[in-house]
Amino acid sequence: MFEVPKEFEELLKVFEEFNYYAYLIGARALILHDLLHRTTKDIDIMVSVSDVKELRGKIAETLRKRGFNVQWRVWGLLVKTSGGYEIDVNGPLLIYDKEFHEFSKQIYGNLYLPSVEDLIVTKLMAFGRRDYEDLKDVLGKAEGIDYNRLCKRIREAGLLKEFNKLSKRLGVRQC
């Protein structure tokens, strides 16, 4: 299971004080689903704020008061801890909705692990070089993926063309 570093636990407490859920996304989430077998230096989360402005306002201020180094980013915040952790705090992604939460599994306090299908969509949304490699690994292990739900979520996110192009290139099932 995911070991929660003390400083990350403190960060989660701030979100809990504001009644926000945090969702582990990125490589660490896929590792917990046993779909990736690599290491990653950062922790990526998405927070259930209604707007990125909330992250840049009251949350950033509260984190700074508690000793965190906080930098604004287009997608949210980069939080650096004194222990050397870098935590990417994303605002709500395009696919964050009731279904996203319902298919997520609580793993620690207000921290949740999204479904494999929703994590694939978040990787497809980011789609950097590392995301491509991760999707290649994950989609190669397709036996655990609910393709009906995945294709539905991909359509909802407006990423059908991108997904099918990637799937064709990788030689895996398309939607």
KOLZA-419803 format. One record per atom (N, C-alpha, C, O): residue number from 0; atom name; y, z, x. Coordinates in nm, 2 decimals. Example, Ala and Ser with C-alpha at 12.3 -4.5 7.8 and 13.67 -1.06 7.14 Angstrom:
resi,name,Y,Z,X
0,N,-0.57,0.78,1.32 $
0,CA,-0.45,0.78,1.23 $
0,C,-0.33,0.78,1.32 $
0,O,-0.33,0.85,1.42 $
1,N,-0.22,0.71,1.28 $
1,CA,-0.11,0.71,1.37 $
1,C,0.00,0.79,1.29 $
1,O,0.11,0.80,1.34 $
***
This chain:
resi,name,Y,Z,X
0,N,-0.12,0.00,0.08 $
0,CA,0.00,0.00,0.00 $
0,C,0.12,0.00,0.09 $
0,O,0.11,0.01,0.21 $
1,N,0.24,-0.02,0.03 $
1,CA,0.37,-0.02,0.10 $
1,C,0.41,0.11,0.14 $
1,O,0.43,0.20,0.05 $
2,N,0.43,0.14,0.27 $
2,CA,0.48,0.26,0.32 $
2,C,0.63,0.26,0.30 $
2,O,0.70,0.16,0.35 $
3,N,0.69,0.36,0.24 $
3,CA,0.83,0.36,0.21 $
3,C,0.90,0.44,0.32 $
3,O,0.89,0.56,0.32 $
4,N,0.98,0.37,0.41 $
4,CA,1.05,0.44,0.51 $
4,C,1.16,0.53,0.44 $
4,O,1.21,0.50,0.34 $
5,N,1.18,0.64,0.51 $
5,CA,1.28,0.74,0.45 $
5,C,1.41,0.68,0.41 $
5,O,1.47,0.71,0.31 $
6,N,1.47,0.60,0.50 $
6,CA,1.60,0.54,0.47 $
6,C,1.59,0.44,0.35 $
6,O,1.69,0.43,0.28 $
7,N,1.48,0.37,0.34 $
7,CA,1.46,0.28,0.22 $
7,C,1.45,0.37,0.10 $
7,O,1.50,0.33,-0.01 $
8,N,1.38,0.48,0.11 $
8,CA,1.37,0.57,-0.01 $
8,C,1.51,0.62,-0.05 $
8,O,1.54,0.62,-0.17 $
9,N,1.60,0.64,0.04 $
9,CA,1.74,0.68,0.01 $
9,C,1.81,0.57,-0.06 $
9,O,1.89,0.60,-0.15 $
10,N,1.79,0.45,-0.01 $
10,CA,1.85,0.33,-0.08 $
10,C,1.80,0.32,-0.22 $
10,O,1.88,0.30,-0.32 $
11,N,1.67,0.34,-0.24 $
11,CA,1.62,0.33,-0.38 $
11,C,1.68,0.44,-0.47 $
11,O,1.70,0.42,-0.59 $
12,N,1.70,0.56,-0.41 $
12,CA,1.76,0.67,-0.49 $
12,C,1.90,0.63,-0.55 $
12,O,1.94,0.66,-0.66 $
13,N,1.97,0.56,-0.46 $
13,CA,2.11,0.51,-0.51 $
13,C,2.09,0.42,-0.63 $
13,O,2.16,0.43,-0.73 $
14,N,2.00,0.32,-0.62 $
14,CA,1.98,0.23,-0.74 $
14,C,1.93,0.31,-0.86 $
14,O,1.97,0.28,-0.97 $
15,N,1.85,0.41,-0.84 $
15,CA,1.80,0.49,-0.95 $
15,C,1.91,0.57,-1.01 $
15,O,1.91,0.58,-1.14 $
16,N,2.00,0.62,-0.93 $
16,CA,2.12,0.69,-0.99 $
16,C,2.20,0.60,-1.08 $
16,O,2.26,0.65,-1.18 $
17,N,2.20,0.47,-1.06 $
17,CA,2.27,0.38,-1.14 $
17,C,2.18,0.32,-1.25 $
17,O,2.22,0.22,-1.32 $
18,N,2.06,0.37,-1.26 $
18,CA,1.96,0.32,-1.36 $
18,C,1.92,0.17,-1.34 $
18,O,1.90,0.10,-1.43 $
19,N,1.90,0.13,-1.21 $
19,CA,1.86,0.00,-1.18 $
19,C,1.72,0.00,-1.12 $
19,O,1.68,0.10,-1.06 $
20,N,1.65,-0.10,-1.16 $
20,CA,1.51,-0.12,-1.10 $
20,C,1.53,-0.20,-0.97 $
20,O,1.63,-0.28,-0.96 $
21,N,1.44,-0.18,-0.87 $
21,CA,1.44,-0.26,-0.75 $
21,C,1.30,-0.33,-0.75 $
21,O,1.20,-0.27,-0.78 $
22,N,1.30,-0.46,-0.71 $
22,CA,1.18,-0.54,-0.70 $
22,C,1.16,-0.58,-0.55 $
22,O,1.25,-0.65,-0.50 $
23,N,1.05,-0.55,-0.50 $
23,CA,1.01,-0.60,-0.37 $
23,C,0.98,-0.75,-0.37 $
23,O,0.89,-0.79,-0.45 $
24,N,1.06,-0.83,-0.30 $
24,CA,1.03,-0.97,-0.30 $
24,C,1.01,-1.02,-0.16 $
24,O,1.01,-0.93,-0.06 $
25,N,0.99,-1.14,-0.13 $
25,CA,0.98,-1.19,0.00 $
25,C,0.84,-1.17,0.06 $
25,O,0.74,-1.15,-0.01 $
26,N,0.83,-1.18,0.19 $
26,CA,0.70,-1.17,0.26 $
26,C,0.63,-1.04,0.24 $
26,O,0.51,-1.04,0.22 $
27,N,0.70,-0.93,0.24 $
27,CA,0.64,-0.80,0.22 $
27,C,0.57,-0.79,0.09 $
27,O,0.46,-0.73,0.07 $
28,N,0.63,-0.85,-0.02 $
28,CA,0.56,-0.85,-0.15 $
28,C,0.44,-0.93,-0.15 $
28,O,0.33,-0.89,-0.20 $
29,N,0.44,-1.05,-0.08 $
29,CA,0.32,-1.13,-0.08 $
29,C,0.21,-1.07,0.01 $
29,O,0.09,-1.09,-0.02 $
30,N,0.25,-1.00,0.11 $
30,CA,0.16,-0.92,0.19 $
30,C,0.09,-0.82,0.11 $
30,O,-0.04,-0.80,0.12 $
31,N,0.16,-0.75,0.02 $
31,CA,0.10,-0.65,-0.07 $
31,C,0.00,-0.71,-0.17 $
31,O,-0.10,-0.65,-0.21 $
32,N,0.03,-0.84,-0.20 $
32,CA,-0.07,-0.91,-0.29 $
32,C,-0.18,-0.97,-0.21 $
32,O,-0.27,-1.03,-0.27 $
33,N,-0.18,-0.94,-0.08 $
33,CA,-0.29,-0.99,0.01 $
33,C,-0.29,-1.14,0.02 $
33,O,-0.40,-1.20,0.03 $
34,N,-0.18,-1.20,0.01 $
34,CA,-0.17,-1.35,0.02 $
34,C,-0.10,-1.40,0.15 $
34,O,-0.11,-1.52,0.18 $
35,N,-0.04,-1.31,0.22 $
35,CA,0.01,-1.34,0.35 $
35,C,-0.04,-1.24,0.46 $
35,O,-0.07,-1.13,0.42 $
36,N,-0.06,-1.29,0.58 $
36,CA,-0.11,-1.20,0.68 $
36,C,-0.02,-1.22,0.80 $
36,O,-0.07,-1.27,0.91 $
37,N,0.10,-1.18,0.79 $
37,CA,0.20,-1.19,0.90 $
37,C,0.29,-1.07,0.89 $
37,O,0.28,-0.99,0.79 $
38,N,0.37,-1.05,0.99 $
38,CA,0.46,-0.94,0.98 $
38,C,0.60,-0.99,0.95 $
38,O,0.63,-1.11,0.96 $
39,N,0.69,-0.90,0.91 $
39,CA,0.83,-0.94,0.88 $
39,C,0.91,-0.82,0.92 $
39,O,0.88,-0.70,0.90 $
40,N,1.03,-0.85,0.97 $
40,CA,1.12,-0.74,1.02 $
40,C,1.21,-0.68,0.91 $
40,O,1.25,-0.57,0.92 $
41,N,1.24,-0.76,0.81 $
41,CA,1.33,-0.71,0.71 $
41,C,1.25,-0.68,0.58 $
41,O,1.13,-0.71,0.56 $
42,N,1.33,-0.62,0.49 $
42,CA,1.27,-0.58,0.36 $
42,C,1.36,-0.66,0.26 $
42,O,1.49,-0.64,0.26 $
43,N,1.31,-0.74,0.17 $
43,CA,1.38,-0.81,0.07 $
43,C,1.36,-0.75,-0.06 $
43,O,1.24,-0.73,-0.11 $
44,N,1.47,-0.71,-0.13 $
44,CA,1.45,-0.66,-0.27 $
44,C,1.55,-0.73,-0.36 $
44,O,1.65,-0.79,-0.31 $
45,N,1.52,-0.73,-0.49 $
45,CA,1.61,-0.78,-0.59 $
45,C,1.64,-0.66,-0.68 $
45,O,1.55,-0.58,-0.71 $
46,N,1.76,-0.64,-0.72 $
46,CA,1.80,-0.53,-0.80 $
46,C,1.85,-0.57,-0.94 $
46,O,1.91,-0.68,-0.95 $
47,N,1.82,-0.50,-1.04 $
47,CA,1.84,-0.54,-1.18 $
47,C,1.99,-0.52,-1.22 $
47,O,2.01,-0.49,-1.34 $
48,N,2.08,-0.53,-1.13 $
48,CA,2.22,-0.53,-1.17 $
48,C,2.25,-0.64,-1.26 $
48,O,2.18,-0.75,-1.26 $
49,N,2.36,-0.63,-1.34 $
49,CA,2.39,-0.75,-1.43 $
49,C,2.47,-0.85,-1.36 $
49,O,2.49,-0.96,-1.41 $
50,N,2.53,-0.82,-1.24 $
50,CA,2.62,-0.91,-1.17 $
50,C,2.62,-0.87,-1.02 $
50,O,2.62,-0.75,-0.99 $
51,N,2.63,-0.97,-0.94 $
51,CA,2.64,-0.94,-0.79 $
51,C,2.77,-0.86,-0.76 $
51,O,2.77,-0.78,-0.66 $
52,N,2.87,-0.87,-0.84 $
52,CA,2.99,-0.79,-0.83 $
52,C,2.96,-0.64,-0.83 $
52,O,3.03,-0.56,-0.76 $
53,N,2.86,-0.60,-0.91 $
53,CA,2.83,-0.46,-0.91 $
53,C,2.77,-0.41,-0.77 $
53,O,2.80,-0.30,-0.73 $
54,N,2.70,-0.50,-0.71 $
54,CA,2.64,-0.47,-0.58 $
54,C,2.76,-0.45,-0.48 $
54,O,2.76,-0.36,-0.40 $
55,N,2.85,-0.54,-0.49 $
55,CA,2.97,-0.54,-0.39 $
55,C,3.07,-0.44,-0.42 $
55,O,3.15,-0.41,-0.34 $
56,N,3.06,-0.38,-0.54 $
56,CA,3.16,-0.28,-0.58 $
56,C,3.10,-0.14,-0.56 $
56,O,3.09,-0.08,-0.45 $
57,N,3.06,-0.08,-0.67 $
57,CA,3.02,0.06,-0.67 $
57,C,2.90,0.09,-0.59 $
57,O,2.89,0.20,-0.53 $
58,N,2.81,0.00,-0.58 $
58,CA,2.68,0.03,-0.51 $
58,C,2.71,0.02,-0.36 $
58,O,2.67,0.11,-0.28 $
59,N,2.79,-0.08,-0.31 $
59,CA,2.82,-0.09,-0.17 $
59,C,2.90,0.03,-0.13 $
59,O,2.88,0.09,-0.02 $
60,N,2.99,0.07,-0.21 $
60,CA,3.08,0.19,-0.18 $
60,C,2.99,0.32,-0.17 $
60,O,3.01,0.40,-0.07 $
61,N,2.90,0.34,-0.26 $
61,CA,2.81,0.45,-0.26 $
61,C,2.72,0.45,-0.13 $
61,O,2.70,0.55,-0.07 $
62,N,2.67,0.33,-0.10 $
62,CA,2.58,0.32,0.02 $
62,C,2.66,0.35,0.15 $
62,O,2.61,0.42,0.23 $
63,N,2.78,0.30,0.16 $
63,CA,2.86,0.33,0.27 $
63,C,2.89,0.48,0.29 $
63,O,2.89,0.53,0.40 $
64,N,2.92,0.54,0.18 $
64,CA,2.95,0.69,0.18 $
64,C,2.82,0.77,0.23 $
64,O,2.84,0.88,0.28 $
65,N,2.71,0.71,0.21 $
65,CA,2.58,0.78,0.25 $
65,C,2.53,0.73,0.39 $
65,O,2.42,0.76,0.43 $
66,N,2.62,0.66,0.46 $
66,CA,2.59,0.63,0.60 $
66,C,2.53,0.50,0.62 $
66,O,2.49,0.47,0.74 $
67,N,2.51,0.41,0.52 $
67,CA,2.45,0.28,0.54 $
67,C,2.56,0.18,0.59 $
67,O,2.67,0.19,0.55 $
68,N,2.52,0.09,0.68 $
68,CA,2.60,-0.02,0.72 $
68,C,2.58,-0.13,0.62 $
68,O,2.47,-0.18,0.61 $
69,N,2.68,-0.17,0.54 $
69,CA,2.67,-0.26,0.43 $
69,C,2.76,-0.38,0.46 $
69,O,2.88,-0.37,0.48 $
70,N,2.70,-0.50,0.45 $
70,CA,2.77,-0.63,0.46 $
70,C,2.75,-0.71,0.34 $
70,O,2.64,-0.72,0.29 $
71,N,2.86,-0.77,0.29 $
71,CA,2.85,-0.86,0.18 $
71,C,2.78,-0.99,0.22 $
71,O,2.81,-1.04,0.34 $
72,N,2.70,-1.05,0.14 $
72,CA,2.64,-1.18,0.15 $
72,C,2.66,-1.26,0.02 $
72,O,2.69,-1.20,-0.08 $
73,N,2.64,-1.39,0.03 $
73,CA,2.65,-1.47,-0.09 $
73,C,2.56,-1.42,-0.20 $
73,O,2.60,-1.41,-0.32 $
74,N,2.44,-1.38,-0.16 $
74,CA,2.33,-1.35,-0.26 $
74,C,2.33,-1.20,-0.29 $
74,O,2.26,-1.16,-0.38 $
75,N,2.41,-1.12,-0.22 $
75,CA,2.41,-0.97,-0.25 $
75,C,2.47,-0.89,-0.13 $
75,O,2.58,-0.91,-0.09 $
76,N,2.38,-0.81,-0.07 $
76,CA,2.42,-0.72,0.04 $
76,C,2.31,-0.73,0.15 $
76,O,2.19,-0.74,0.12 $
77,N,2.36,-0.71,0.27 $
77,CA,2.27,-0.68,0.38 $
77,C,2.30,-0.54,0.42 $
77,O,2.41,-0.50,0.45 $
78,N,2.19,-0.46,0.41 $
78,CA,2.21,-0.31,0.44 $
78,C,2.13,-0.29,0.57 $
78,O,2.01,-0.31,0.58 $
79,N,2.20,-0.23,0.67 $
79,CA,2.14,-0.19,0.79 $
79,C,2.13,-0.04,0.80 $
79,O,2.23,0.03,0.77 $
80,N,2.02,0.01,0.84 $
80,CA,2.00,0.15,0.85 $
80,C,2.01,0.20,0.99 $
80,O,1.99,0.12,1.09 $
81,N,2.03,0.33,1.01 $
81,CA,2.04,0.38,1.15 $
81,C,1.91,0.37,1.22 $
81,O,1.90,0.38,1.34 $
82,N,1.80,0.37,1.14 $
82,CA,1.66,0.36,1.20 $
82,C,1.62,0.21,1.23 $
82,O,1.51,0.19,1.28 $
83,N,1.71,0.12,1.21 $
83,CA,1.69,-0.02,1.25 $
83,C,1.63,-0.11,1.14 $
83,O,1.60,-0.23,1.17 $
84,N,1.62,-0.06,1.02 $
84,CA,1.57,-0.15,0.91 $
84,C,1.69,-0.24,0.86 $
84,O,1.80,-0.20,0.86 $
85,N,1.65,-0.36,0.83 $
85,CA,1.75,-0.45,0.76 $
85,C,1.69,-0.48,0.62 $
85,O,1.58,-0.53,0.61 $
86,N,1.77,-0.45,0.52 $
86,CA,1.73,-0.47,0.39 $
86,C,1.82,-0.57,0.32 $
86,O,1.94,-0.54,0.30 $
87,N,1.76,-0.68,0.27 $
87,CA,1.84,-0.78,0.20 $
87,C,1.83,-0.74,0.05 $
87,O,1.72,-0.73,-0.01 $
88,N,1.95,-0.71,0.00 $
88,CA,1.96,-0.66,-0.14 $
88,C,2.01,-0.78,-0.22 $
88,O,2.13,-0.80,-0.22 $
89,N,1.93,-0.84,-0.30 $
89,CA,1.97,-0.96,-0.38 $
89,C,2.01,-0.91,-0.52 $
89,O,1.95,-0.82,-0.58 $
90,N,2.11,-0.98,-0.58 $
90,CA,2.14,-0.96,-0.72 $
90,C,2.03,-1.02,-0.80 $
90,O,1.93,-1.08,-0.74 $
91,N,2.04,-1.02,-0.93 $
91,CA,1.93,-1.07,-1.01 $
91,C,1.91,-1.22,-0.99 $
91,O,2.01,-1.30,-1.00 $
92,N,1.79,-1.26,-0.97 $
92,CA,1.76,-1.40,-0.95 $
92,C,1.75,-1.47,-1.08 $
92,O,1.74,-1.41,-1.19 $
93,N,1.76,-1.60,-1.08 $
93,CA,1.75,-1.69,-1.20 $
93,C,1.64,-1.65,-1.29 $
93,O,1.66,-1.66,-1.42 $
94,N,1.53,-1.61,-1.24 $
94,CA,1.42,-1.59,-1.33 $
94,C,1.40,-1.44,-1.37 $
94,O,1.30,-1.40,-1.43 $
95,N,1.50,-1.36,-1.34 $
95,CA,1.49,-1.22,-1.38 $
95,C,1.52,-1.20,-1.53 $
95,O,1.62,-1.23,-1.58 $
96,N,1.41,-1.16,-1.60 $
96,CA,1.42,-1.14,-1.75 $
96,C,1.32,-1.04,-1.78 $
96,O,1.25,-0.97,-1.70 $
97,N,1.30,-1.01,-1.91 $
97,CA,1.20,-0.91,-1.96 $
97,C,1.06,-0.94,-1.91 $
97,O,0.99,-0.85,-1.87 $
98,N,1.02,-1.07,-1.91 $
98,CA,0.89,-1.11,-1.87 $
98,C,0.87,-1.08,-1.72 $
98,O,0.76,-1.03,-1.68 $
99,N,0.97,-1.10,-1.64 $
99,CA,0.97,-1.07,-1.50 $
99,C,0.93,-0.92,-1.48 $
99,O,0.84,-0.89,-1.40 $
100,N,1.00,-0.83,-1.55 $
100,CA,0.97,-0.69,-1.54 $
100,C,0.84,-0.65,-1.59 $
100,O,0.76,-0.57,-1.53 $
101,N,0.80,-0.71,-1.71 $
101,CA,0.67,-0.67,-1.77 $
101,C,0.55,-0.71,-1.68 $
101,O,0.45,-0.64,-1.69 $
102,N,0.56,-0.82,-1.61 $
102,CA,0.45,-0.86,-1.52 $
102,C,0.46,-0.80,-1.38 $
102,O,0.37,-0.82,-1.30 $
103,N,0.56,-0.71,-1.36 $
103,CA,0.57,-0.64,-1.23 $
103,C,0.50,-0.51,-1.24 $
103,O,0.48,-0.45,-1.35 $
104,N,0.45,-0.46,-1.12 $
104,CA,0.38,-0.34,-1.11 $
104,C,0.46,-0.24,-1.04 $
104,O,0.51,-0.26,-0.93 $
105,N,0.47,-0.12,-1.10 $
105,CA,0.55,-0.01,-1.03 $
105,C,0.47,0.04,-0.91 $
105,O,0.35,0.06,-0.92 $
106,N,0.54,0.04,-0.79 $
106,CA,0.47,0.08,-0.67 $
106,C,0.52,0.21,-0.61 $
106,O,0.46,0.27,-0.53 $
107,N,0.65,0.24,-0.65 $
107,CA,0.71,0.37,-0.59 $
107,C,0.84,0.40,-0.67 $
107,O,0.93,0.32,-0.66 $
108,N,0.84,0.50,-0.74 $
108,CA,0.97,0.54,-0.81 $
108,C,1.02,0.42,-0.90 $
108,O,0.95,0.37,-0.99 $
109,N,1.14,0.38,-0.86 $
109,CA,1.20,0.26,-0.93 $
109,C,1.18,0.13,-0.86 $
109,O,1.25,0.03,-0.89 $
110,N,1.08,0.13,-0.77 $
110,CA,1.05,0.00,-0.70 $
110,C,0.92,-0.06,-0.76 $
110,O,0.82,0.00,-0.78 $
111,N,0.94,-0.19,-0.79 $
111,CA,0.83,-0.27,-0.85 $
111,C,0.79,-0.39,-0.76 $
111,O,0.87,-0.44,-0.69 $
112,N,0.66,-0.43,-0.78 $
112,CA,0.61,-0.55,-0.72 $
112,C,0.59,-0.66,-0.82 $
112,O,0.51,-0.64,-0.91 $
113,N,0.67,-0.76,-0.81 $
113,CA,0.66,-0.87,-0.91 $
113,C,0.52,-0.94,-0.90 $
113,O,0.45,-0.93,-0.80 $
114,N,0.49,-1.02,-1.01 $
114,CA,0.37,-1.09,-1.01 $
114,C,0.37,-1.20,-0.90 $
114,O,0.48,-1.24,-0.85 $
115,N,0.25,-1.25,-0.86 $
115,CA,0.24,-1.36,-0.77 $
115,C,0.32,-1.48,-0.82 $
115,O,0.39,-1.54,-0.74 $
116,N,0.30,-1.51,-0.94 $
116,CA,0.37,-1.63,-1.00 $
116,C,0.52,-1.62,-0.99 $
116,O,0.58,-1.72,-0.95 $
117,N,0.58,-1.50,-1.02 $
117,CA,0.72,-1.49,-1.00 $
117,C,0.77,-1.49,-0.86 $
117,O,0.88,-1.54,-0.83 $
118,N,0.68,-1.44,-0.77 $
118,CA,0.72,-1.44,-0.63 $
118,C,0.71,-1.58,-0.57 $
118,O,0.80,-1.62,-0.49 $
119,N,0.62,-1.66,-0.62 $
119,CA,0.62,-1.80,-0.58 $
119,C,0.75,-1.87,-0.62 $
119,O,0.81,-1.95,-0.55 $
120,N,0.80,-1.84,-0.74 $
120,CA,0.92,-1.90,-0.79 $
120,C,1.04,-1.86,-0.71 $
120,O,1.13,-1.94,-0.67 $
121,N,1.04,-1.73,-0.67 $
121,CA,1.15,-1.68,-0.59 $
121,C,1.15,-1.75,-0.45 $
121,O,1.26,-1.78,-0.39 $
122,N,1.03,-1.77,-0.39 $
122,CA,1.02,-1.84,-0.26 $
122,C,1.07,-1.98,-0.28 $
122,O,1.13,-2.04,-0.19 $
123,N,1.03,-2.04,-0.39 $
123,CA,1.07,-2.18,-0.41 $
123,C,1.22,-2.19,-0.43 $
123,O,1.28,-2.29,-0.39 $
124,N,1.28,-2.09,-0.49 $
124,CA,1.43,-2.09,-0.50 $
124,C,1.50,-2.08,-0.37 $
124,O,1.60,-2.15,-0.35 $
125,N,1.45,-1.99,-0.28 $
125,CA,1.51,-1.97,-0.15 $
125,C,1.48,-2.09,-0.06 $
125,O,1.57,-2.15,0.00 $
126,N,1.36,-2.13,-0.05 $
126,CA,1.31,-2.25,0.02 $
126,C,1.37,-2.28,0.16 $
126,O,1.41,-2.39,0.18 $
127,N,1.37,-2.18,0.24 $
127,CA,1.40,-2.20,0.38 $
127,C,1.27,-2.24,0.46 $
127,O,1.17,-2.25,0.39 $
128,N,1.28,-2.26,0.59 $
128,CA,1.17,-2.30,0.67 $
128,C,1.05,-2.20,0.65 $
128,O,0.94,-2.24,0.64 $
129,N,1.08,-2.07,0.66 $
129,CA,0.98,-1.97,0.65 $
129,C,0.92,-1.96,0.51 $
129,O,0.80,-1.94,0.49 $
130,N,1.01,-1.99,0.41 $
130,CA,0.96,-1.99,0.27 $
130,C,0.85,-2.10,0.25 $
130,O,0.75,-2.09,0.18 $
131,N,0.88,-2.22,0.31 $
131,CA,0.79,-2.33,0.30 $
131,C,0.65,-2.29,0.36 $
131,O,0.55,-2.31,0.30 $
132,N,0.65,-2.23,0.48 $
132,CA,0.53,-2.18,0.54 $
132,C,0.46,-2.08,0.46 $
132,O,0.33,-2.09,0.44 $
133,N,0.53,-1.99,0.40 $
133,CA,0.47,-1.89,0.31 $
133,C,0.41,-1.95,0.19 $
133,O,0.30,-1.92,0.15 $
134,N,0.48,-2.04,0.13 $
134,CA,0.43,-2.11,0.01 $
134,C,0.30,-2.19,0.04 $
134,O,0.21,-2.20,-0.04 $
135,N,0.30,-2.25,0.16 $
135,CA,0.18,-2.33,0.20 $
135,C,0.06,-2.23,0.21 $
135,O,-0.05,-2.27,0.16 $
136,N,0.08,-2.11,0.27 $
136,CA,-0.03,-2.02,0.28 $
136,C,-0.07,-1.97,0.14 $
136,O,-0.19,-1.96,0.11 $
137,N,0.03,-1.93,0.06 $
137,CA,0.00,-1.87,-0.08 $
137,C,-0.07,-1.97,-0.17 $
137,O,-0.17,-1.94,-0.23 $
138,N,-0.01,-2.09,-0.18 $
138,CA,-0.07,-2.19,-0.27 $
138,C,-0.21,-2.24,-0.22 $
138,O,-0.29,-2.29,-0.30 $
139,N,-0.24,-2.22,-0.10 $
139,CA,-0.37,-2.25,-0.05 $
139,C,-0.48,-2.15,-0.09 $
139,O,-0.60,-2.18,-0.09 $
140,N,-0.43,-2.04,-0.14 $
140,CA,-0.52,-1.93,-0.20 $
140,C,-0.51,-1.93,-0.35 $
140,O,-0.51,-1.82,-0.41 $
141,N,-0.50,-2.04,-0.41 $
141,CA,-0.47,-2.06,-0.55 $
141,C,-0.56,-1.99,-0.65 $
141,O,-0.53,-1.98,-0.77 $
142,N,-0.68,-1.95,-0.61 $
142,CA,-0.78,-1.89,-0.70 $
142,C,-0.72,-1.77,-0.78 $
142,O,-0.77,-1.74,-0.89 $
143,N,-0.63,-1.70,-0.72 $
143,CA,-0.57,-1.58,-0.79 $
143,C,-0.45,-1.61,-0.87 $
143,O,-0.39,-1.51,-0.92 $
144,N,-0.40,-1.73,-0.87 $
144,CA,-0.28,-1.76,-0.94 $
144,C,-0.30,-1.81,-1.08 $
144,O,-0.39,-1.90,-1.10 $
145,N,-0.23,-1.76,-1.18 $
145,CA,-0.23,-1.80,-1.31 $
145,C,-0.14,-1.93,-1.32 $
145,O,-0.02,-1.91,-1.34 $
146,N,-0.20,-2.04,-1.31 $
146,CA,-0.12,-2.17,-1.31 $
146,C,-0.05,-2.19,-1.44 $
146,O,0.06,-2.25,-1.44 $
147,N,-0.10,-2.15,-1.55 $
147,CA,-0.03,-2.17,-1.68 $
147,C,0.10,-2.10,-1.68 $
147,O,0.20,-2.15,-1.71 $
148,N,0.09,-1.97,-1.63 $
148,CA,0.21,-1.89,-1.63 $
148,C,0.31,-1.94,-1.52 $
148,O,0.43,-1.94,-1.54 $
149,N,0.25,-1.97,-1.40 $
149,CA,0.33,-2.02,-1.29 $
149,C,0.41,-2.15,-1.34 $
149,O,0.53,-2.16,-1.31 $
150,N,0.34,-2.24,-1.40 $
150,CA,0.41,-2.37,-1.44 $
150,C,0.52,-2.34,-1.55 $
150,O,0.62,-2.40,-1.55 $
151,N,0.49,-2.25,-1.63 $
151,CA,0.59,-2.20,-1.73 $
151,C,0.71,-2.15,-1.67 $
151,O,0.83,-2.19,-1.70 $
152,N,0.70,-2.06,-1.57 $
152,CA,0.81,-2.00,-1.50 $
152,C,0.88,-2.10,-1.41 $
152,O,1.01,-2.09,-1.40 $
153,N,0.81,-2.19,-1.36 $
153,CA,0.88,-2.30,-1.28 $
153,C,0.96,-2.39,-1.36 $
153,O,1.08,-2.42,-1.33 $
154,N,0.91,-2.42,-1.48 $
154,CA,0.99,-2.50,-1.58 $
154,C,1.12,-2.42,-1.62 $
154,O,1.23,-2.48,-1.63 $
155,N,1.10,-2.29,-1.65 $
155,CA,1.21,-2.21,-1.69 $
155,C,1.32,-2.20,-1.58 $
155,O,1.44,-2.20,-1.62 $
156,N,1.28,-2.21,-1.46 $
156,CA,1.38,-2.20,-1.35 $
156,C,1.43,-2.34,-1.31 $
156,O,1.52,-2.35,-1.23 $
157,N,1.38,-2.44,-1.38 $
157,CA,1.43,-2.58,-1.35 $
157,C,1.39,-2.63,-1.22 $
157,O,1.46,-2.71,-1.15 $
158,N,1.27,-2.59,-1.17 $
158,CA,1.22,-2.62,-1.04 $
158,C,1.09,-2.71,-1.04 $
158,O,1.02,-2.72,-0.94 $
159,N,1.06,-2.77,-1.15 $
159,CA,0.94,-2.85,-1.17 $
159,C,0.93,-2.96,-1.07 $
159,O,0.83,-2.98,-1.00 $
160,N,1.04,-3.04,-1.05 $
160,CA,1.03,-3.15,-0.96 $
160,C,1.01,-3.10,-0.82 $
160,O,0.93,-3.16,-0.74 $
161,N,1.08,-3.00,-0.78 $
161,CA,1.07,-2.94,-0.64 $
161,C,0.93,-2.89,-0.62 $
161,O,0.87,-2.91,-0.51 $
162,N,0.87,-2.82,-0.72 $
162,CA,0.74,-2.76,-0.70 $
162,C,0.63,-2.87,-0.69 $
162,O,0.55,-2.87,-0.60 $
163,N,0.64,-2.97,-0.78 $
163,CA,0.54,-3.08,-0.77 $
163,C,0.55,-3.16,-0.65 $
163,O,0.45,-3.21,-0.59 $
164,N,0.67,-3.18,-0.59 $
164,CA,0.69,-3.25,-0.47 $
164,C,0.62,-3.17,-0.35 $
164,O,0.55,-3.23,-0.27 $
165,N,0.64,-3.04,-0.35 $
165,CA,0.58,-2.96,-0.25 $
165,C,0.43,-2.95,-0.27 $
165,O,0.36,-2.97,-0.17 $
166,N,0.38,-2.94,-0.39 $
166,CA,0.24,-2.93,-0.41 $
166,C,0.17,-3.06,-0.37 $
166,O,0.06,-3.05,-0.31 $
167,N,0.23,-3.17,-0.40 $
167,CA,0.17,-3.30,-0.36 $
167,C,0.17,-3.30,-0.21 $
167,O,0.06,-3.35,-0.15 $
168,N,0.27,-3.26,-0.14 $
168,CA,0.27,-3.26,0.01 $
168,C,0.17,-3.17,0.07 $
168,O,0.11,-3.20,0.17 $
169,N,0.14,-3.06,0.00 $
169,CA,0.04,-2.96,0.05 $
169,C,-0.10,-2.99,0.00 $
169,O,-0.20,-2.94,0.05 $
170,N,-0.11,-3.09,-0.10 $
170,CA,-0.24,-3.12,-0.15 $
170,C,-0.30,-3.01,-0.24 $
170,O,-0.42,-2.99,-0.24 $
171,N,-0.21,-2.95,-0.31 $
171,CA,-0.26,-2.84,-0.41 $
171,C,-0.22,-2.88,-0.55 $
171,O,-0.15,-2.98,-0.57 $
172,N,-0.27,-2.81,-0.64 $
172,CA,-0.25,-2.83,-0.78 $
172,C,-0.10,-2.84,-0.82 $
172,O,-0.02,-2.76,-0.77 $
173,N,-0.06,-2.94,-0.90 $
173,CA,0.07,-2.95,-0.95 $
173,C,0.08,-2.90,-1.09 $
173,O,-0.02,-2.88,-1.16 $
174,N,0.21,-2.89,-1.14 $
174,CA,0.23,-2.85,-1.28 $
174,C,0.25,-2.98,-1.37 $
174,O,0.27,-2.96,-1.49 $
***
